[in-house]
């Protein structure tokens, strides 16, 4: 499991991220703004309150948290089985 070691909110809802393995990149979260729990982000000041949680996840108070692994996949363009090799051996079920 990856952990986020640094985060910086940028104007327009992207986040600049650095992970515990040194990988850096930007994730655009603008498409989520205003949807469900992400209504909180309609206020850009609330979006800027992002913090790194105790498990290396991104958190906005007790209302929103984002998985560091999912963000790592977005930044790197990797597939889940590349990050979690055990998934390669799992049968595909429809």
Secondary structure, DSSP 8 states (H G I E B T S, - for coil): ---EEEEEE-TTSEEEEEETTS-EEEEE-GGGTTSGGGGGGGSHHHHTT-EE-TTS-EEETTTEEE-HHHHHHHHH---HHHH-GGGGGS----
